[in-house]
Amino acid sequence: MSVLLRVVLDQLVTVVDPDQAAASLDLTAGLVLTAPRGCAVSAIAPVGAEVPIAGVEEVRTLAMGRRELAAAWPLGFAPGVGGGLVHAPTLMAPLVRHDRVHDGDQTIVTLWDLGAWDAPDQYSKTSVAWQRGMLRRAVKHADAIVVPSHAMARRLAEIGSFGDRIRVIAGAPPQRFAVPADAAPRRGALLLPERYAVIVGDRDSLSVGFAAAVAAGLDAVVLDAAEGSESAITEIASAAGMPERRAHVRGALDAPDRAAVLAGAAAVLATSAWDAWPWRVIEAMVLGVPVVAASSGVHRDVVADGGLVVAPEDFTEAVVAAAGSEANKLRVLASDRAKAFSWASSAERVWALHAEL
């Protein structure tokens, strides 16, 4: 008898979180490629039809916006969406009472960050309420909850009563994430200088990165800045000693632009210690860019020896070294560490988890 794994793709048309949306599609492609004999994959959405997936090209077709799977998630899941083996690459899943022992039904959800618990003031009230509400439902009904790092697993165990249901399955860089052939023109179109550090992190931690960039003689490019936050961020830069003209604040960029910006950086500075999967750090490492990351459980799990994971008081010294004498060594270490992460490997662990349950 064949086994069907139904993957929830909740952001095919309306993208709420671009990183999670891309990760969902990349994981689905990995599940298709690594499906054990007698197993198949289909895609489901909160409201809409179910589509069998026979190959990776069909996943790419979904990424281009197949309307039959478009979903208005506030309406909930359509009748019959639950049941069987359901894997949600986000918290969005048909979390209802089911019988895993007798009927073989399984529902697994994924949590990529704990910001709604650790830094709720950085998110909208709606987002915080939704994430907390979905996690409460997961406590009641999920057969397992996946997080991407061991540090997050320990923290999640403090938040909810999951017992032994927490599992760690890492994320990976976006499929085909590489430096575009027109990287230099892209950086020019974004009005970036020749030498700069990329800073990623929550607003409260950016000052450490700005001060370090100043010491290293670099401009700073802040990625993923929220709309309307430019003035506040340039004020933080100024207070850290960086002139406004040398602080370049950019919002969310598409993958080719992001790769061009990261590849051109002297170093990528990850200043936040939040429990969250470090999307940009993984991307930087796969491109072989030196990484300096604030000391945290997640960064120790993910970066490990692929970069410099340092305390705040050592951040400036580390950035000066990463952009100077240690640059070549750190580029090699970053590239080597990035090889530990792939969506095929993550997909194999997903199949193993469902088999275990």
ZAGUKOL-425137 format. One line per field, with one value per residue (C-alpha): residue number from 1; x, y, z; residue in one letter. Coordinates in Angstrom, 2 decimals, m for minus. Layout:
<atoms>
tidren c(NUM ...)
x c(X ...)
y c(Y ...)
z c(Z ...)
gufi c(a ...)
</atoms>
This chain:
<atoms>
tidren c(1 2 3 4 5 6 7 8 9 10 11 12 13 14 15 16 17 18 19 20 21 22 23 24 25 26 27 28 29 30 31 32 33 34 35 36 37 38 39 40 41 42 43 44 45 46 47 48 49 50 51 52 53 54 55 56 57 58 59 60 61 62 63 64 65 66 67 68 69 70 71 72 73 74 75 76 77 78 79 80 81 82 83 84 85 86 87 88 89 90 91 92 93 94 95 96 97 98 99 100 101 102 103 104 105 106 107 108 109 110 111 112 113 114 115 116 117 118 119 120 121 122 123 124 125 126 127 128 129 130 131 132 133 134 135 136 137 138 139 140 141 142 143 144 145 146 147 148 149 150 151 152 153 154 155 156 157 158 159 160 161 162 163 164 165 166 167 168 169 170 171 172 173 174 175 176 177 178 179 180 181 182 183 184 185 186 187 188 189 190 191 192 193 194 195 196 197 198 199 200 201 202 203 204 205 206 207 208 209 210 211 212 213 214 215 216 217 218 219 220 221 222 223 224 225 226 227 228 229 230 231 232 233 234 235 236 237 238 239 240 241 242 243 244 245 246 247 248 249 250 251 252 253 254 255 256 257 258 259 260 261 262 263 264 265 266 267 268 269 270 271 272 273 274 275 276 277 278 279 280 281 282 283 284 285 286 287 288 289 290 291 292 293 294 295 296 297 298 299 300 301 302 303 304 305 306 307 308 309 310 311 312 313 314 315 316 317 318 319 320 321 322 323 324 325 326 327 328 329 330 331 332 333 334 335 336 337 338 339 340 341 342 343 344 345 346 347 348 349 350 351 352 353 354 355 356 357)
x c(0.00 1.39 1.96 0.99 2.65 0.53 2.55 0.81 1.79 0.04 1.86 1.72 m0.01 m0.16 3.33 3.37 7.00 9.20 11.83 9.32 7.47 10.67 11.70 8.33 8.77 12.41 11.54 8.69 11.09 13.44 10.64 9.84 13.49 14.02 10.65 11.11 9.82 6.02 5.70 4.34 3.89 0.94 0.41 m2.55 m3.56 m5.94 m8.75 m8.44 m7.75 m5.11 m2.48 m0.31 3.37 5.25 8.45 10.45 9.28 5.74 6.94 8.45 5.12 3.41 5.92 4.77 1.30 m1.17 m4.49 m6.25 m4.05 m4.44 m5.70 m7.28 m5.90 m8.15 m11.04 m9.44 m8.96 m11.49 m13.36 m11.31 m7.94 m6.88 m6.14 m3.35 0.23 0.26 3.49 3.38 6.65 5.14 2.64 m0.22 m1.79 m5.16 m4.62 m7.64 m8.23 m7.15 m6.17 m2.58 m2.55 m5.67 m6.16 m2.54 m3.23 m0.26 0.14 3.55 4.14 7.26 8.30 11.12 11.47 10.37 10.17 6.48 7.51 10.97 10.46 6.71 7.16 9.03 5.98 2.44 m0.16 m1.98 1.12 1.93 m1.64 m1.75 1.57 0.78 m2.68 m1.38 1.26 m1.42 m3.29 m0.07 0.36 m3.06 m3.04 0.38 2.14 5.47 6.73 9.89 12.36 15.61 18.12 18.77 18.83 15.32 14.22 15.38 13.62 10.40 10.31 10.06 7.16 4.83 4.14 5.31 6.99 9.09 7.33 9.94 12.27 15.22 15.48 17.66 16.79 19.10 20.05 17.53 17.83 20.07 21.15 24.26 25.94 24.19 26.25 25.18 25.99 27.96 25.21 22.67 24.73 25.07 21.31 20.94 23.41 25.85 29.49 32.51 33.39 30.74 29.53 26.03 24.21 21.22 19.47 16.75 16.72 17.89 21.11 22.12 24.30 26.89 27.19 27.42 30.17 32.12 31.78 33.12 36.15 36.79 36.56 33.45 30.11 27.10 24.21 21.22 19.04 15.39 14.56 10.85 9.03 9.21 12.15 14.86 15.05 15.18 17.95 20.08 19.71 21.04 23.95 24.71 24.67 27.15 29.52 28.59 27.67 24.23 25.69 27.54 24.49 22.52 19.15 17.37 14.18 13.45 15.23 14.58 17.08 19.32 19.65 20.22 22.94 24.61 24.60 25.85 28.57 29.92 30.21 33.51 31.63 28.11 27.34 24.50 23.84 20.68 20.72 17.06 15.98 15.33 16.66 19.37 18.31 20.90 23.75 23.12 23.00 26.23 28.02 26.92 28.44 31.66 31.30 33.00 30.43 30.58 27.61 26.47 26.88 23.65 22.54 21.22 24.40 26.54 24.37 24.30 27.52 29.67 33.20 32.00 32.47 33.18 30.54 31.46 30.20 29.16 32.39 34.42 32.29 34.35 37.66 36.11 34.73 38.08 39.72 36.98 37.29 41.08 43.65 41.20 39.06 40.44 40.38 36.80 35.64 36.85 35.34 31.99 31.81 32.73 30.12 27.41 27.81 26.25 22.86 20.72 17.02 17.55 19.07 16.25 13.67 15.22 14.86 11.23 10.51 12.32 10.26 6.96 8.17 9.10 5.66)
y c(0.00 3.42 6.15 9.74 12.65 15.80 19.01 22.24 25.13 28.14 31.00 30.18 33.37 35.62 35.54 36.49 35.54 35.21 33.09 30.60 30.50 29.68 27.13 25.38 24.94 23.87 21.30 19.98 19.55 17.71 15.43 14.53 13.75 11.64 9.87 6.23 3.50 3.37 6.95 10.03 13.72 16.03 19.71 21.03 24.52 25.89 26.29 24.71 21.55 18.95 18.49 15.37 16.14 13.72 15.68 18.74 20.65 20.50 22.14 24.94 25.28 25.73 28.42 30.42 30.68 27.91 29.49 26.28 26.18 29.85 30.12 32.72 31.19 33.12 31.03 27.88 24.53 23.03 19.91 16.80 18.54 16.84 13.14 10.89 12.11 15.91 17.90 21.67 23.57 26.39 26.55 26.61 23.14 21.44 21.10 19.10 16.02 12.86 9.26 8.48 5.04 3.56 5.59 6.37 10.09 12.38 16.13 17.77 21.52 23.69 26.74 28.86 31.50 32.30 36.05 36.12 34.90 36.43 39.82 40.38 44.15 43.64 42.09 43.22 42.28 40.26 38.22 37.55 36.48 34.17 32.46 31.97 30.68 28.20 26.95 26.35 24.26 22.43 21.59 19.93 18.25 18.08 14.72 16.53 20.07 20.72 23.49 24.11 24.17 22.46 25.80 26.51 23.05 23.74 27.10 25.67 23.03 25.88 27.49 24.55 21.07 19.04 16.20 14.23 15.62 18.31 17.42 19.28 19.43 22.22 24.48 25.13 27.80 28.50 26.13 27.52 30.43 31.79 35.01 36.30 37.08 40.72 41.09 44.33 46.12 44.97 46.45 49.61 49.84 49.55 52.44 50.45 51.47 49.37 48.23 47.48 45.06 43.64 43.85 41.67 41.64 43.17 46.93 46.83 45.02 46.97 49.48 46.79 46.09 49.75 50.43 47.40 48.45 51.92 50.38 48.20 51.20 49.86 51.29 49.32 47.83 46.81 44.17 43.29 46.62 47.04 49.60 53.02 52.14 53.87 57.05 55.17 52.89 55.76 57.41 54.25 54.30 57.93 57.26 54.42 56.77 56.03 59.04 58.81 58.78 55.53 53.68 52.08 50.73 48.28 46.30 42.77 41.94 39.11 36.23 37.47 40.96 39.49 37.19 40.10 42.21 39.43 38.36 41.89 42.26 42.22 40.43 39.66 40.71 38.87 40.99 39.44 36.77 35.82 32.20 32.27 30.46 32.76 32.90 35.46 33.79 30.53 32.41 34.22 30.99 29.24 32.19 31.97 35.33 35.82 35.74 37.36 36.44 37.47 34.73 32.76 29.15 29.29 30.81 28.26 25.50 26.85 28.80 26.57 26.78 28.36 31.87 33.89 33.61 36.20 38.09 41.76 43.05 41.12 41.99 44.91 43.06 40.08 42.24 43.99 40.56 39.14 42.06 41.98 39.39 36.52 37.12 34.34 31.76 32.66 32.42 28.84 27.96 29.48 27.51 24.27 24.79 25.54 22.03 20.67 22.07 20.89 20.50 16.91 16.09 17.90 16.05 12.68 13.53 14.49 11.12 9.40 11.36 10.34 6.74 6.90 8.19)
z c(0.00 m0.98 1.59 0.81 2.60 2.34 2.63 3.62 1.34 2.82 1.05 m2.64 m3.71 m0.66 0.83 4.50 5.19 2.05 3.79 5.15 1.83 m0.05 2.57 2.27 m1.48 m1.17 1.48 m0.68 m3.60 m1.26 m0.09 m3.70 m4.45 m1.33 m1.15 m0.10 m2.38 m2.24 m0.95 m2.71 m1.98 m2.52 m1.74 0.23 1.24 3.88 1.34 m2.07 m4.01 m3.32 m6.03 m6.36 m7.01 m9.22 m9.66 m8.70 m11.79 m10.43 m7.22 m9.31 m11.10 m7.75 m6.87 m9.87 m8.38 m9.22 m8.33 m7.38 m4.30 m3.38 0.18 2.39 5.58 8.03 6.66 8.01 6.30 3.92 5.08 4.53 4.44 7.68 7.97 6.75 7.01 7.11 7.28 7.71 7.07 9.18 12.06 9.56 9.72 10.26 14.01 15.14 17.24 15.43 16.16 15.23 16.85 15.27 12.08 11.26 11.06 11.78 11.88 12.23 12.33 12.14 14.12 12.67 15.38 18.92 18.52 19.46 22.92 23.37 21.69 21.16 20.90 17.62 15.93 15.23 17.83 15.20 14.37 18.02 18.78 15.76 16.50 20.16 19.35 16.78 19.20 21.84 19.27 18.48 22.17 22.03 18.64 16.91 16.91 16.67 16.35 14.36 15.16 13.24 16.11 19.43 21.24 20.00 21.08 24.63 24.69 23.20 25.92 28.42 26.56 25.98 27.35 24.39 26.25 23.75 20.68 19.86 17.00 15.45 11.65 10.30 7.41 4.47 1.93 m0.82 m3.77 m6.53 m4.30 m6.00 m7.02 m10.16 m13.24 m13.02 m9.32 m9.73 m11.70 m9.13 m6.32 m8.35 m8.84 m5.05 m4.64 m2.53 m1.86 m2.77 0.76 3.32 5.94 5.84 9.18 10.00 13.35 15.48 15.85 19.49 18.53 15.42 17.26 18.00 14.27 13.32 15.86 14.64 10.99 11.85 13.57 10.51 8.16 6.43 5.42 6.65 4.68 6.79 5.15 5.79 7.40 8.10 6.00 7.59 9.85 7.83 9.93 13.22 11.93 10.63 14.04 15.65 13.20 13.98 17.72 17.13 15.32 11.71 9.53 7.97 4.42 5.24 6.59 3.75 4.86 2.56 2.96 1.81 m1.46 m3.90 m3.95 m6.83 m5.34 m1.88 m3.20 m4.98 m1.82 0.45 m1.98 m2.14 1.63 3.48 6.26 7.39 10.95 12.69 15.76 17.20 19.92 19.37 19.08 15.34 12.29 10.82 7.16 6.05 7.92 6.07 2.77 3.56 4.41 1.22 m0.71 1.31 3.06 6.47 9.27 12.69 14.88 18.33 20.89 21.16 21.28 17.71 16.32 18.16 16.66 13.12 12.57 14.81 13.37 10.12 11.46 14.58 17.32 19.91 22.95 22.50 24.06 21.47 18.45 17.17 17.36 15.55 12.72 12.22 11.91 9.67 7.24 7.35 8.35 8.90 5.78 3.56 6.35 7.28 3.68 3.51 6.89 5.92 2.67 4.45 7.16 4.62 3.19 6.39 5.35 2.44 1.80 0.67 4.07 5.87 3.77 4.62 8.30 7.75 6.16 9.05 11.59 10.01 9.87 13.55 14.51)
gufi c(m s v l l r v v l d q l v t v v d p d q a a a s l d l t a g l v l t a p r g c a v s a i a p v g a e v p i a g v e e v r t l a m g r r e l a a a w p l g f a p g v g g g l v h a p t l m a p l v r h d r v h d g d q t i v t l w d l g a w d a p d q y s k t s v a w q r g m l r r a v k h a d a i v v p s h a m a r r l a e i g s f g d r i r v i a g a p p q r f a v p a d a a p r r g a l l l p e r y a v i v g d r d s l s v g f a a a v a a g l d a v v l d a a e g s e s a i t e i a s a a g m p e r r a h v r g a l d a p d r a a v l a g a a a v l a t s a w d a w p w r v i e a m v l g v p v v a a s s g v h r d v v a d g g l v v a p e d f t e a v v a a a g s e a n k l r v l a s d r a k a f s w a s s a e r v w a l h a e l)
</atoms>
